[in-house]
Each structure stands twice: as structure tokens, then as C-alpha cells.
Amino acid sequence: MLMPTVAVSPHLTFSDAESLQQAFAALVAAWRQETLMLSSSTEKAVHPAYQRIIGLGPAVVPLVLRELEQHGGHWFWALRALTGENPVRPEDAGQVRKMTESWLEWGRQRGLV
């Protein structure tokens, strides 16, 4: 299945789903490995690999949701940046399980999960 070319930087583009998935997987692996010992979700979110994932653009949202569903993690900052939305109820803020459920439900409603 071909996707439109996704510009990541002036020098890097992805012209198909497979290369986007490969780039995403490599960035996720680097991010997880390099932030394993960090407790601050802010520090994790400003990590260069995480920021590059956001830089992949909206085409990566289904991949982020799948990663959240299968492996967990603090993907909330990226999802908000990528979608401009926040389905998490104010009273659920800071509750990772409820935040995860909210984002996954949001993705299901849009056919992304």
C-alpha cells in the first residue's frame, strides 16, 4: 500500500508505508533505549528521537497508536502535537492507563487502531 510522500526534512522523505514504518521503528528503538533510565516524561518528550517521530508528521499517527497499544509508553505529547487534539478528560490527566484508553478509543473511532 503506497502512501503519499511524507517530508521529514528537506533531505529526507518517505514514499511508502514500509519505509515510514522502518524509520519509525528505528526512532522508537533509539528513544526507548536512550530514555530507559529517565523518569521525567518531559525529558523523554524532548529527546531528539521522539522529536523526529513528531517530525514524521500525521502519517505516523497510526504507528504511534499501535506502539501505545502494544508497548505502552508516554506517547501523549506526540499524539497531541501530531493531531492537534486531546481526548483525555481533565480528571484523567496524569493517569497513564486512562490516558492510554482515551487515545486508543480516539484512534478506534477514526479507524486508526
Biopython code that builds the backbone (N, CA, C, O; Angstrom):
import numpy as np
from Bio.PDB.StructureBuilder import StructureBuilder

atoms = [
    (1, "MET", "N", (0.831, -1.176, 0.000)),
    (1, "MET", "CA", (0.000, 0.000, 0.000)),
    (1, "MET", "C", (0.873, 1.235, 0.000)),
    (1, "MET", "O", (1.664, 1.427, 0.923)),
    (2, "LEU", "N", (0.752, 2.069, -1.000)),
    (2, "LEU", "CA", (1.552, 3.269, -1.099)),
    (2, "LEU", "C", (0.889, 4.414, -0.369)),
    (2, "LEU", "O", (-0.332, 4.570, -0.387)),
    (3, "MET", "N", (1.718, 5.206, 0.268)),
    (3, "MET", "CA", (1.242, 6.408, 0.952)),
    (3, "MET", "C", (1.833, 7.600, 0.224)),
    (3, "MET", "O", (2.828, 7.455, -0.487)),
    (4, "PRO", "N", (1.253, 8.755, 0.382)),
    (4, "PRO", "CA", (1.868, 9.941, -0.213)),
    (4, "PRO", "C", (3.233, 10.167, 0.406)),
    (4, "PRO", "O", (3.484, 9.765, 1.542)),
    (5, "THR", "N", (4.109, 10.805, -0.339)),
    (5, "THR", "CA", (5.426, 11.123, 0.190)),
    (5, "THR", "C", (5.277, 12.020, 1.403)),
    (5, "THR", "O", (4.537, 13.003, 1.376)),
    (6, "VAL", "N", (5.987, 11.673, 2.470)),
    (6, "VAL", "CA", (5.944, 12.439, 3.707)),
    (6, "VAL", "C", (7.291, 13.104, 3.880)),
    (6, "VAL", "O", (8.300, 12.413, 4.019)),
    (7, "ALA", "N", (7.336, 14.417, 3.876)),
    (7, "ALA", "CA", (8.586, 15.139, 4.060)),
    (7, "ALA", "C", (8.926, 15.195, 5.537)),
    (7, "ALA", "O", (8.104, 15.596, 6.361)),
    (8, "VAL", "N", (10.134, 14.794, 5.862)),
    (8, "VAL", "CA", (10.592, 14.821, 7.244)),
    (8, "VAL", "C", (11.549, 15.980, 7.443)),
    (8, "VAL", "O", (11.539, 16.629, 8.489)),
    (9, "SER", "N", (12.344, 16.232, 6.481)),
    (9, "SER", "CA", (13.252, 17.361, 6.473)),
    (9, "SER", "C", (13.511, 17.665, 5.001)),
    (9, "SER", "O", (13.054, 16.916, 4.138)),
    (10, "PRO", "N", (14.219, 18.725, 4.694)),
    (10, "PRO", "CA", (14.480, 19.000, 3.282)),
    (10, "PRO", "C", (15.254, 17.872, 2.589)),
    (10, "PRO", "O", (15.267, 17.798, 1.360)),
    (11, "HIS", "N", (15.891, 17.004, 3.359)),
    (11, "HIS", "CA", (16.739, 15.973, 2.769)),
    (11, "HIS", "C", (16.196, 14.561, 2.923)),
    (11, "HIS", "O", (16.807, 13.622, 2.414)),
    (12, "LEU", "N", (15.079, 14.375, 3.601)),
    (12, "LEU", "CA", (14.592, 13.042, 3.917)),
    (12, "LEU", "C", (13.090, 12.968, 3.691)),
    (12, "LEU", "O", (12.332, 13.754, 4.259)),
    (13, "THR", "N", (12.660, 12.024, 2.861)),
    (13, "THR", "CA", (11.239, 11.816, 2.636)),
    (13, "THR", "C", (10.944, 10.322, 2.664)),
    (13, "THR", "O", (11.845, 9.497, 2.516)),
    (14, "PHE", "N", (9.686, 9.988, 2.855)),
    (14, "PHE", "CA", (9.245, 8.605, 2.817)),
    (14, "PHE", "C", (8.174, 8.495, 1.755)),
    (14, "PHE", "O", (7.179, 9.219, 1.788)),
    (15, "SER", "N", (8.375, 7.595, 0.819)),
    (15, "SER", "CA", (7.409, 7.491, -0.263)),
    (15, "SER", "C", (6.488, 6.293, -0.117)),
    (15, "SER", "O", (5.548, 6.141, -0.898)),
    (16, "ASP", "N", (6.734, 5.449, 0.857)),
    (16, "ASP", "CA", (5.826, 4.329, 1.048)),
    (16, "ASP", "C", (5.733, 3.954, 2.516)),
    (16, "ASP", "O", (6.573, 4.331, 3.332)),
    (17, "ALA", "N", (4.691, 3.203, 2.825)),
    (17, "ALA", "CA", (4.403, 2.842, 4.211)),
    (17, "ALA", "C", (5.541, 2.049, 4.837)),
    (17, "ALA", "O", (5.849, 2.232, 6.015)),
    (18, "GLU", "N", (6.164, 1.178, 4.067)),
    (18, "GLU", "CA", (7.230, 0.333, 4.627)),
    (18, "GLU", "C", (8.412, 1.165, 5.107)),
    (18, "GLU", "O", (8.935, 0.921, 6.194)),
    (19, "SER", "N", (8.842, 2.141, 4.316)),
    (19, "SER", "CA", (9.982, 2.951, 4.751)),
    (19, "SER", "C", (9.605, 3.844, 5.934)),
    (19, "SER", "O", (10.436, 4.104, 6.804)),
    (20, "LEU", "N", (8.362, 4.311, 5.969)),
    (20, "LEU", "CA", (7.903, 5.085, 7.119)),
    (20, "LEU", "C", (7.909, 4.216, 8.376)),
    (20, "LEU", "O", (8.346, 4.656, 9.439)),
    (21, "GLN", "N", (7.425, 2.991, 8.250)),
    (21, "GLN", "CA", (7.404, 2.066, 9.387)),
    (21, "GLN", "C", (8.823, 1.747, 9.854)),
    (21, "GLN", "O", (9.073, 1.660, 11.056)),
    (22, "GLN", "N", (9.750, 1.574, 8.917)),
    (22, "GLN", "CA", (11.139, 1.289, 9.282)),
    (22, "GLN", "C", (11.768, 2.467, 10.014)),
    (22, "GLN", "O", (12.441, 2.286, 11.029)),
    (23, "ALA", "N", (11.552, 3.665, 9.502)),
    (23, "ALA", "CA", (12.095, 4.854, 10.159)),
    (23, "ALA", "C", (11.498, 5.009, 11.552)),
    (23, "ALA", "O", (12.210, 5.299, 12.512)),
    (24, "PHE", "N", (10.189, 4.815, 11.654)),
    (24, "PHE", "CA", (9.514, 4.913, 12.946)),
    (24, "PHE", "C", (10.077, 3.890, 13.928)),
    (24, "PHE", "O", (10.386, 4.232, 15.070)),
    (25, "ALA", "N", (10.211, 2.645, 13.493)),
    (25, "ALA", "CA", (10.718, 1.583, 14.373)),
    (25, "ALA", "C", (12.137, 1.902, 14.851)),
    (25, "ALA", "O", (12.461, 1.685, 16.019)),
    (26, "ALA", "N", (12.974, 2.409, 13.965)),
    (26, "ALA", "CA", (14.350, 2.751, 14.349)),
    (26, "ALA", "C", (14.355, 3.888, 15.367)),
    (26, "ALA", "O", (15.116, 3.850, 16.334)),
    (27, "LEU", "N", (13.522, 4.884, 15.162)),
    (27, "LEU", "CA", (13.457, 6.002, 16.101)),
    (27, "LEU", "C", (12.891, 5.571, 17.443)),
    (27, "LEU", "O", (13.368, 6.016, 18.487)),
    (28, "VAL", "N", (11.882, 4.713, 17.429)),
    (28, "VAL", "CA", (11.304, 4.211, 18.683)),
    (28, "VAL", "C", (12.356, 3.423, 19.454)),
    (28, "VAL", "O", (12.501, 3.600, 20.664)),
    (29, "ALA", "N", (13.088, 2.558, 18.765)),
    (29, "ALA", "CA", (14.122, 1.760, 19.432)),
    (29, "ALA", "C", (15.177, 2.662, 20.063)),
    (29, "ALA", "O", (15.583, 2.439, 21.204)),
    (30, "ALA", "N", (15.620, 3.670, 19.333)),
    (30, "ALA", "CA", (16.620, 4.599, 19.869)),
    (30, "ALA", "C", (16.055, 5.357, 21.059)),
    (30, "ALA", "O", (16.722, 5.502, 22.084)),
    (31, "TRP", "N", (14.819, 5.844, 20.922)),
    (31, "TRP", "CA", (14.191, 6.603, 22.003)),
    (31, "TRP", "C", (14.045, 5.742, 23.255)),
    (31, "TRP", "O", (14.397, 6.178, 24.351)),
    (32, "ARG", "N", (13.535, 4.538, 23.102)),
    (32, "ARG", "CA", (13.349, 3.670, 24.272)),
    (32, "ARG", "C", (14.680, 3.359, 24.944)),
    (32, "ARG", "O", (14.789, 3.423, 26.168)),
    (33, "GLN", "N", (15.686, 3.024, 24.154)),
    (33, "GLN", "CA", (16.993, 2.674, 24.712)),
    (33, "GLN", "C", (17.636, 3.869, 25.422)),
    (33, "GLN", "O", (18.185, 3.729, 26.514)),
    (34, "GLU", "N", (17.562, 5.029, 24.798)),
    (34, "GLU", "CA", (18.263, 6.194, 25.331)),
    (34, "GLU", "C", (17.513, 6.909, 26.449)),
    (34, "GLU", "O", (18.086, 7.765, 27.124)),
    (35, "THR", "N", (16.251, 6.575, 26.654)),
    (35, "THR", "CA", (15.489, 7.221, 27.730)),
    (35, "THR", "C", (15.071, 6.227, 28.809)),
    (35, "THR", "O", (14.307, 6.567, 29.713)),
    (36, "LEU", "N", (15.567, 5.021, 28.713)),
    (36, "LEU", "CA", (15.180, 3.957, 29.643)),
    (36, "LEU", "C", (15.341, 4.366, 31.104)),
    (36, "LEU", "O", (14.500, 4.026, 31.936)),
    (37, "MET", "N", (16.391, 5.079, 31.419)),
    (37, "MET", "CA", (16.674, 5.432, 32.812)),
    (37, "MET", "C", (16.103, 6.792, 33.228)),
    (37, "MET", "O", (16.310, 7.234, 34.358)),
    (38, "LEU", "N", (15.393, 7.446, 32.325)),
    (38, "LEU", "CA", (14.804, 8.746, 32.657)),
    (38, "LEU", "C", (13.438, 8.557, 33.301)),
    (38, "LEU", "O", (12.645, 7.730, 32.851)),
    (39, "SER", "N", (13.166, 9.311, 34.337)),
    (39, "SER", "CA", (11.851, 9.240, 34.974)),
    (39, "SER", "C", (10.948, 10.388, 34.534)),
    (39, "SER", "O", (9.727, 10.305, 34.674)),
    (40, "SER", "N", (11.527, 11.440, 34.013)),
    (40, "SER", "CA", (10.767, 12.618, 33.621)),
    (40, "SER", "C", (10.143, 12.424, 32.234)),
    (40, "SER", "O", (10.850, 12.195, 31.253)),
    (41, "SER", "N", (8.816, 12.517, 32.168)),
    (41, "SER", "CA", (8.156, 12.397, 30.866)),
    (41, "SER", "C", (8.516, 13.589, 29.975)),
    (41, "SER", "O", (8.533, 13.457, 28.751)),
    (42, "THR", "N", (8.800, 14.734, 30.563)),
    (42, "THR", "CA", (9.221, 15.898, 29.774)),
    (42, "THR", "C", (10.564, 15.632, 29.118)),
    (42, "THR", "O", (10.742, 15.921, 27.934)),
    (43, "GLU", "N", (11.507, 15.088, 29.868)),
    (43, "GLU", "CA", (12.818, 14.763, 29.293)),
    (43, "GLU", "C", (12.682, 13.739, 28.178)),
    (43, "GLU", "O", (13.378, 13.826, 27.167)),
    (44, "LYS", "N", (11.795, 12.775, 28.354)),
    (44, "LYS", "CA", (11.568, 11.776, 27.313)),
    (44, "LYS", "C", (10.978, 12.419, 26.060)),
    (44, "LYS", "O", (11.334, 12.050, 24.941)),
    (45, "ALA", "N", (10.078, 13.375, 26.250)),
    (45, "ALA", "CA", (9.396, 14.010, 25.120)),
    (45, "ALA", "C", (10.297, 14.962, 24.339)),
    (45, "ALA", "O", (10.065, 15.192, 23.152)),
    (46, "VAL", "N", (11.300, 15.506, 24.973)),
    (46, "VAL", "CA", (12.191, 16.418, 24.253)),
    (46, "VAL", "C", (13.415, 15.697, 23.684)),
    (46, "VAL", "O", (14.286, 16.331, 23.088)),
    (47, "HIS", "N", (13.484, 14.398, 23.864)),
    (47, "HIS", "CA", (14.585, 13.619, 23.303)),
    (47, "HIS", "C", (14.566, 13.756, 21.777)),
    (47, "HIS", "O", (13.491, 13.768, 21.176)),
    (48, "PRO", "N", (15.732, 13.858, 21.148)),
    (48, "PRO", "CA", (15.776, 14.041, 19.690)),
    (48, "PRO", "C", (15.029, 12.971, 18.885)),
    (48, "PRO", "O", (14.395, 13.305, 17.884)),
    (49, "ALA", "N", (15.082, 11.715, 19.283)),
    (49, "ALA", "CA", (14.372, 10.670, 18.534)),
    (49, "ALA", "C", (12.862, 10.866, 18.628)),
    (49, "ALA", "O", (12.152, 10.679, 17.640)),
    (50, "TYR", "N", (12.372, 11.236, 19.789)),
    (50, "TYR", "CA", (10.940, 11.494, 19.979)),
    (50, "TYR", "C", (10.516, 12.680, 19.123)),
    (50, "TYR", "O", (9.463, 12.654, 18.486)),
    (51, "GLN", "N", (11.335, 13.707, 19.115)),
    (51, "GLN", "CA", (11.033, 14.884, 18.312)),
    (51, "GLN", "C", (11.056, 14.557, 16.810)),
    (51, "GLN", "O", (10.262, 15.101, 16.042)),
    (52, "ARG", "N", (11.955, 13.681, 16.404)),
    (52, "ARG", "CA", (11.982, 13.270, 14.996)),
    (52, "ARG", "C", (10.744, 12.458, 14.642)),
    (52, "ARG", "O", (10.257, 12.531, 13.514)),
    (53, "ILE", "N", (10.227, 11.680, 15.600)),
    (53, "ILE", "CA", (8.975, 10.945, 15.365)),
    (53, "ILE", "C", (7.854, 11.943, 15.100)),
    (53, "ILE", "O", (7.073, 11.765, 14.166)),
    (54, "ILE", "N", (7.773, 12.975, 15.904)),
    (54, "ILE", "CA", (6.773, 14.015, 15.676)),
    (54, "ILE", "C", (6.997, 14.650, 14.306)),
    (54, "ILE", "O", (6.042, 14.968, 13.598)),
    (55, "GLY", "N", (8.244, 14.827, 13.946)),
    (55, "GLY", "CA", (8.584, 15.414, 12.648)),
    (55, "GLY", "C", (8.166, 14.566, 11.460)),
    (55, "GLY", "O", (8.104, 15.064, 10.336)),
    (56, "LEU", "N", (7.878, 13.294, 11.693)),
    (56, "LEU", "CA", (7.406, 12.441, 10.605)),
    (56, "LEU", "C", (6.026, 12.870, 10.119)),
    (56, "LEU", "O", (5.625, 12.547, 9.000)),
    (57, "GLY", "N", (5.307, 13.595, 10.961)),
    (57, "GLY", "CA", (4.019, 14.141, 10.568)),
    (57, "GLY", "C", (2.844, 13.217, 10.830)),
    (57, "GLY", "O", (3.015, 12.116, 11.353)),
    (58, "PRO", "N", (1.656, 13.665, 10.466)),
    (58, "PRO", "CA", (0.411, 12.945, 10.773)),
    (58, "PRO", "C", (0.337, 11.520, 10.230)),
    (58, "PRO", "O", (-0.405, 10.700, 10.769)),
    (59, "ALA", "N", (1.080, 11.211, 9.189)),
    (59, "ALA", "CA", (1.051, 9.849, 8.639)),
    (59, "ALA", "C", (1.506, 8.806, 9.655)),
    (59, "ALA", "O", (1.207, 7.621, 9.507)),
    (60, "VAL", "N", (2.222, 9.241, 10.681)),
    (60, "VAL", "CA", (2.756, 8.313, 11.676)),
    (60, "VAL", "C", (1.779, 8.055, 12.826)),
    (60, "VAL", "O", (2.042, 7.195, 13.666)),
    (61, "VAL", "N", (0.673, 8.774, 12.881)),
    (61, "VAL", "CA", (-0.281, 8.614, 13.988)),
    (61, "VAL", "C", (-0.719, 7.157, 14.177)),
    (61, "VAL", "O", (-0.706, 6.687, 15.315)),
    (62, "PRO", "N", (-1.105, 6.419, 13.134)),
    (62, "PRO", "CA", (-1.490, 5.018, 13.356)),
    (62, "PRO", "C", (-0.356, 4.179, 13.964)),
    (62, "PRO", "O", (-0.610, 3.279, 14.764)),
    (63, "LEU", "N", (0.878, 4.474, 13.588)),
    (63, "LEU", "CA", (2.022, 3.743, 14.137)),
    (63, "LEU", "C", (2.217, 4.074, 15.613)),
    (63, "LEU", "O", (2.520, 3.190, 16.414)),
    (64, "VAL", "N", (2.044, 5.336, 15.972)),
    (64, "VAL", "CA", (2.173, 5.744, 17.373)),
    (64, "VAL", "C", (1.074, 5.081, 18.199)),
    (64, "VAL", "O", (1.330, 4.581, 19.294)),
    (65, "LEU", "N", (-0.134, 5.078, 17.676)),
    (65, "LEU", "CA", (-1.245, 4.439, 18.404)),
    (65, "LEU", "C", (-0.998, 2.941, 18.576)),
    (65, "LEU", "O", (-1.266, 2.390, 19.643)),
    (66, "ARG", "N", (-0.500, 2.291, 17.555)),
    (66, "ARG", "CA", (-0.205, 0.860, 17.662)),
    (66, "ARG", "C", (0.904, 0.613, 18.688)),
    (66, "ARG", "O", (0.833, -0.337, 19.467)),
    (67, "GLU", "N", (1.923, 1.467, 18.685)),
    (67, "GLU", "CA", (3.006, 1.352, 19.671)),
    (67, "GLU", "C", (2.454, 1.541, 21.081)),
    (67, "GLU", "O", (2.811, 0.802, 21.998)),
    (68, "LEU", "N", (1.591, 2.523, 21.247)),
    (68, "LEU", "CA", (0.962, 2.770, 22.549)),
    (68, "LEU", "C", (0.151, 1.560, 22.985)),
    (68, "LEU", "O", (0.221, 1.146, 24.142)),
    (69, "GLU", "N", (-0.611, 0.997, 22.072)),
    (69, "GLU", "CA", (-1.457, -0.155, 22.380)),
    (69, "GLU", "C", (-0.633, -1.392, 22.738)),
    (69, "GLU", "O", (-0.969, -2.107, 23.681)),
    (70, "GLN", "N", (0.429, -1.643, 21.999)),
    (70, "GLN", "CA", (1.201, -2.869, 22.176)),
    (70, "GLN", "C", (2.275, -2.780, 23.257)),
    (70, "GLN", "O", (2.564, -3.767, 23.933)),
    (71, "HIS", "N", (2.868, -1.589, 23.419)),
    (71, "HIS", "CA", (4.024, -1.487, 24.321)),
    (71, "HIS", "C", (3.910, -0.392, 25.371)),
    (71, "HIS", "O", (4.789, -0.247, 26.219)),
    (72, "GLY", "N", (2.835, 0.373, 25.316)),
    (72, "GLY", "CA", (2.691, 1.466, 26.267)),
    (72, "GLY", "C", (3.693, 2.570, 25.999)),
    (72, "GLY", "O", (4.285, 2.650, 24.922)),
    (73, "GLY", "N", (3.867, 3.393, 26.967)),
    (73, "GLY", "CA", (4.817, 4.492, 26.841)),
    (73, "GLY", "C", (4.115, 5.825, 26.863)),
    (73, "GLY", "O", (2.890, 5.902, 26.776)),
    (74, "HIS", "N", (4.892, 6.857, 26.980)),
    (74, "HIS", "CA", (4.355, 8.224, 27.068)),
    (74, "HIS", "C", (4.312, 8.843, 25.677)),
    (74, "HIS", "O", (5.166, 9.654, 25.315)),
    (75, "TRP", "N", (3.320, 8.454, 24.917)),
    (75, "TRP", "CA", (3.140, 8.948, 23.555)),
    (75, "TRP", "C", (2.151, 10.097, 23.490)),
    (75, "TRP", "O", (1.818, 10.558, 22.399)),
    (76, "PHE", "N", (1.679, 10.565, 24.623)),
    (76, "PHE", "CA", (0.616, 11.553, 24.666)),
    (76, "PHE", "C", (1.042, 12.906, 24.087)),
    (76, "PHE", "O", (0.278, 13.546, 23.365)),
    (77, "TRP", "N", (2.238, 13.326, 24.401)),
    (77, "TRP", "CA", (2.769, 14.592, 23.893)),
    (77, "TRP", "C", (2.828, 14.524, 22.370)),
    (77, "TRP", "O", (2.394, 15.449, 21.684)),
    (78, "ALA", "N", (3.369, 13.423, 21.845)),
    (78, "ALA", "CA", (3.482, 13.263, 20.389)),
    (78, "ALA", "C", (2.108, 13.248, 19.735)),
    (78, "ALA", "O", (1.902, 13.889, 18.704)),
    (79, "LEU", "N", (1.177, 12.527, 20.324)),
    (79, "LEU", "CA", (-0.155, 12.447, 19.733)),
    (79, "LEU", "C", (-0.841, 13.812, 19.700)),
    (79, "LEU", "O", (-1.502, 14.155, 18.720)),
    (80, "ARG", "N", (-0.684, 14.572, 20.754)),
    (80, "ARG", "CA", (-1.270, 15.927, 20.758)),
    (80, "ARG", "C", (-0.619, 16.799, 19.699)),
    (80, "ARG", "O", (-1.297, 17.553, 19.000)),
    (81, "ALA", "N", (0.705, 16.694, 19.584)),
    (81, "ALA", "CA", (1.418, 17.502, 18.589)),
    (81, "ALA", "C", (1.033, 17.096, 17.163)),
    (81, "ALA", "O", (0.881, 17.947, 16.288)),
    (82, "LEU", "N", (0.881, 15.809, 16.945)),
    (82, "LEU", "CA", (0.580, 15.301, 15.603)),
    (82, "LEU", "C", (-0.867, 15.541, 15.177)),
    (82, "LEU", "O", (-1.144, 15.736, 13.994)),
    (83, "THR", "N", (-1.784, 15.525, 16.139)),
    (83, "THR", "CA", (-3.205, 15.599, 15.797)),
    (83, "THR", "C", (-3.854, 16.939, 16.121)),
    (83, "THR", "O", (-4.883, 17.287, 15.542)),
    (84, "GLY", "N", (-3.265, 17.686, 17.033)),
    (84, "GLY", "CA", (-3.888, 18.916, 17.489)),
    (84, "GLY", "C", (-5.087, 18.660, 18.382)),
    (84, "GLY", "O", (-5.868, 19.572, 18.654)),
    (85, "GLU", "N", (-5.237, 17.429, 18.839)),
    (85, "GLU", "CA", (-6.381, 17.059, 19.676)),
    (85, "GLU", "C", (-5.900, 16.511, 21.017)),
    (85, "GLU", "O", (-4.727, 16.183, 21.197)),
    (86, "ASN", "N", (-6.844, 16.425, 21.948)),
    (86, "ASN", "CA", (-6.568, 15.817, 23.246)),
    (86, "ASN", "C", (-7.854, 15.190, 23.774)),
    (86, "ASN", "O", (-8.674, 15.884, 24.375)),
    (87, "PRO", "N", (-8.043, 13.886, 23.559)),
    (87, "PRO", "CA", (-9.267, 13.238, 24.011)),
    (87, "PRO", "C", (-9.281, 12.891, 25.500)),
    (87, "PRO", "O", (-10.267, 12.347, 25.997)),
    (88, "VAL", "N", (-8.212, 13.196, 26.203)),
    (88, "VAL", "CA", (-8.115, 12.851, 27.625)),
    (88, "VAL", "C", (-8.929, 13.845, 28.449)),
    (88, "VAL", "O", (-8.753, 15.058, 28.341)),
    (89, "ARG", "N", (-9.819, 13.306, 29.270)),
    (89, "ARG", "CA", (-10.616, 14.161, 30.152)),
    (89, "ARG", "C", (-9.700, 14.808, 31.189)),
    (89, "ARG", "O", (-8.752, 14.176, 31.655)),
    (90, "PRO", "N", (-9.972, 16.049, 31.552)),
    (90, "PRO", "CA", (-9.109, 16.739, 32.529)),
    (90, "PRO", "C", (-8.898, 15.938, 33.809)),
    (90, "PRO", "O", (-7.798, 15.934, 34.363)),
    (91, "GLU", "N", (-9.943, 15.258, 34.285)),
    (91, "GLU", "CA", (-9.800, 14.495, 35.526)),
    (91, "GLU", "C", (-8.935, 13.241, 35.361)),
    (91, "GLU", "O", (-8.532, 12.635, 36.354)),
    (92, "ASP", "N", (-8.646, 12.849, 34.115)),
    (92, "ASP", "CA", (-7.798, 11.677, 33.860)),
    (92, "ASP", "C", (-6.345, 12.044, 33.594)),
    (92, "ASP", "O", (-5.503, 11.159, 33.440)),
    (93, "ALA", "N", (-6.042, 13.332, 33.537)),
    (93, "ALA", "CA", (-4.673, 13.777, 33.285)),
    (93, "ALA", "C", (-3.735, 13.197, 34.332)),
    (93, "ALA", "O", (-4.020, 13.234, 35.529)),
    (94, "GLY", "N", (-2.626, 12.669, 33.872)),
    (94, "GLY", "CA", (-1.638, 12.072, 34.766)),
    (94, "GLY", "C", (-1.882, 10.613, 35.083)),
    (94, "GLY", "O", (-1.030, 9.966, 35.693)),
    (95, "GLN", "N", (-3.033, 10.073, 34.683)),
    (95, "GLN", "CA", (-3.348, 8.662, 34.906)),
    (95, "GLN", "C", (-3.090, 7.906, 33.596)),
    (95, "GLN", "O", (-3.945, 7.853, 32.712)),
    (96, "VAL", "N", (-1.907, 7.333, 33.499)),
    (96, "VAL", "CA", (-1.425, 6.761, 32.240)),
    (96, "VAL", "C", (-2.407, 5.753, 31.651)),
    (96, "VAL", "O", (-2.651, 5.773, 30.445)),
    (97, "ARG", "N", (-2.964, 4.891, 32.458)),
    (97, "ARG", "CA", (-3.890, 3.884, 31.929)),
    (97, "ARG", "C", (-5.117, 4.549, 31.297)),
    (97, "ARG", "O", (-5.525, 4.178, 30.197)),
    (98, "LYS", "N", (-5.694, 5.515, 31.977)),
    (98, "LYS", "CA", (-6.877, 6.192, 31.446)),
    (98, "LYS", "C", (-6.531, 7.046, 30.221)),
    (98, "LYS", "O", (-7.315, 7.138, 29.276)),
    (99, "MET", "N", (-5.362, 7.662, 30.249)),
    (99, "MET", "CA", (-4.923, 8.448, 29.099)),
    (99, "MET", "C", (-4.730, 7.543, 27.883)),
    (99, "MET", "O", (-5.113, 7.895, 26.768)),
    (100, "THR", "N", (-4.139, 6.389, 28.111)),
    (100, "THR", "CA", (-3.936, 5.420, 27.040)),
    (100, "THR", "C", (-5.276, 4.977, 26.474)),
    (100, "THR", "O", (-5.460, 4.952, 25.257)),
    (101, "GLU", "N", (-6.207, 4.632, 27.343)),
    (101, "GLU", "CA", (-7.538, 4.201, 26.898)),
    (101, "GLU", "C", (-8.227, 5.297, 26.082)),
    (101, "GLU", "O", (-8.869, 5.009, 25.072)),
    (102, "SER", "N", (-8.095, 6.534, 26.512)),
    (102, "SER", "CA", (-8.722, 7.647, 25.797)),
    (102, "SER", "C", (-8.159, 7.796, 24.390)),
    (102, "SER", "O", (-8.911, 7.974, 23.432)),
    (103, "TRP", "N", (-6.833, 7.723, 24.267)),
    (103, "TRP", "CA", (-6.216, 7.861, 22.950)),
    (103, "TRP", "C", (-6.542, 6.678, 22.052)),
    (103, "TRP", "O", (-6.783, 6.854, 20.858)),
    (104, "LEU", "N", (-6.552, 5.478, 22.611)),
    (104, "LEU", "CA", (-6.875, 4.315, 21.787)),
    (104, "LEU", "C", (-8.324, 4.357, 21.320)),
    (104, "LEU", "O", (-8.618, 3.983, 20.185)),
    (105, "GLU", "N", (-9.225, 4.806, 22.176)),
    (105, "GLU", "CA", (-10.620, 4.951, 21.766)),
    (105, "GLU", "C", (-10.736, 6.012, 20.677)),
    (105, "GLU", "O", (-11.476, 5.829, 19.711)),
    (106, "TRP", "N", (-10.021, 7.104, 20.824)),
    (106, "TRP", "CA", (-9.993, 8.152, 19.811)),
    (106, "TRP", "C", (-9.539, 7.560, 18.472)),
    (106, "TRP", "O", (-10.130, 7.839, 17.429)),
    (107, "GLY", "N", (-8.488, 6.745, 18.515)),
    (107, "GLY", "CA", (-7.974, 6.121, 17.303)),
    (107, "GLY", "C", (-8.950, 5.140, 16.689)),
    (107, "GLY", "O", (-9.091, 5.083, 15.467)),
    (108, "ARG", "N", (-9.628, 4.365, 17.527)),
    (108, "ARG", "CA", (-10.626, 3.395, 17.030)),
    (108, "ARG", "C", (-11.780, 4.122, 16.325)),
    (108, "ARG", "O", (-12.247, 3.686, 15.273)),
    (109, "GLN", "N", (-12.222, 5.213, 16.906)),
    (109, "GLN", "CA", (-13.329, 5.986, 16.322)),
    (109, "GLN", "C", (-12.972, 6.520, 14.933)),
    (109, "GLN", "O", (-13.854, 6.780, 14.115)),
    (110, "ARG", "N", (-11.687, 6.679, 14.677)),
    (110, "ARG", "CA", (-11.233, 7.212, 13.399)),
    (110, "ARG", "C", (-10.647, 6.140, 12.489)),
    (110, "ARG", "O", (-10.112, 6.448, 11.424)),
    (111, "GLY", "N", (-10.750, 4.875, 12.912)),
    (111, "GLY", "CA", (-10.228, 3.783, 12.095)),
    (111, "GLY", "C", (-8.710, 3.717, 12.028)),
    (111, "GLY", "O", (-8.152, 3.186, 11.068)),
    (112, "LEU", "N", (-8.046, 4.249, 13.032)),
    (112, "LEU", "CA", (-6.583, 4.296, 13.043)),
    (112, "LEU", "C", (-5.967, 3.163, 13.860)),
    (112, "LEU", "O", (-4.767, 2.908, 13.761)),
    (113, "VAL", "N", (-6.772, 2.492, 14.656)),
    (113, "VAL", "CA", (-6.275, 1.389, 15.501)),
    (113, "VAL", "C", (-6.964, 0.116, 15.065)),
    (113, "VAL", "O", (-6.710, -0.948, 15.629)),
]
sb = StructureBuilder()
sb.init_structure("model")
sb.init_model(0)
sb.init_chain("A")
sb.init_seg("    ")
for serial, (resi, resn, name, xyz) in enumerate(atoms, 1):
    if name == "N":
        sb.init_residue(resn, " ", resi, " ")
    sb.init_atom(name, np.array(xyz, "f"), 0.0, 1.0, " ", f" {name:<3s}", serial, name[0])
structure = sb.get_structure()
